[in-house]
């Protein structure tokens, strides 16, 4: 199976998770990023998005795996892509983002893809609940997509984790766990966990400040870091691998929604420790269940109450952690998301 992955030049966590999952499932030699996105191959690249970004650059994220190029000739990918489309070699195409450049890159190939009968999937990984909110008003509704992957399906906005929108199937496609990178970053030893609780986050949502404050006031053996921080705490955020290590060294890892209701932390935490979470009200396929895979809190003070109860019950803590870890590894890794995408397209009769 071969996939054409049409890129946007900026860093995109959701797009990166999807690209990584495709490479894990299909093999990197079968996933063609177009135009080539060097950050997916271990390199920094520069770009300009006038008028807002003149001198942008994107490098590989700390968690990203360096994938080999699918191209026979990296220096001249355009002709190879068009030859592969004409020969109907691609089973499907993914548009990484609904931002303007990705849509423009897709539109340059749209007629050829349509003529070849190659189904096109749109990935919307943005921090909002609104469907098809495209940068600078690109007319996405006029484009015939086989499937739309929507990161945030808010329960108060959408009926379920899959539905039809103006004749196009939409499925929930939140962030997912970068399981191989997390496994590499944490110790696999059964050493004693040194910390009671940890919470490291950018303050992209005010509730994060409130939760950080009550945890610091709770006299836990903890590592609490927030940036920016109204309290001016000297405790600092860590680079990604050390942040993962801190969660692994903790009995409880706290997750609070950010500017986006769906966060990377929500999918990282259960692989490292028991996750104490606000459990965002989003539609998920195979959702994490409160009391089975994680523990939910309702507000900052309740977070402290739930943390104290968990710290007093080692057996319950261990049981929930092990169940949550197993559930995420089975259903919510980058590769699990791609398997779900492929199964959905097959069930729709769009791919063999």
Secondary structure, 3 states (H helix, E strand, C coil): CCEEEECCCCCCHHHHHHHHHHHHHHCHHHEEEECCCHHHHCCCEEEEECCCEEEEEECCCCCCCCCCCCCCCHHHHHHHHHHHHHCCCCCEEEECCCCHHHHHHHHCCHHHHHHHCCEEEEEECCCCCCCCCCHHHCCHHHCCCCEEEECCCECCCCCCCEEEECCEEEEECCCCECHHHHHHHCCCCCCCCCEEEEEEEECCCHHHHHHHHHHHCCCCCEEEEEECCCCCCCCCCCCHHHHHHHHHCEEEEEECCCCCCCCHHHHHHCCCCEEEECCCCECCCCCCCECCCEEECCCHHHHHHHHHHHHCCHHHHHHHHHHHHHHHHHHCEHHHHHHHHHHHHHHCCCCC
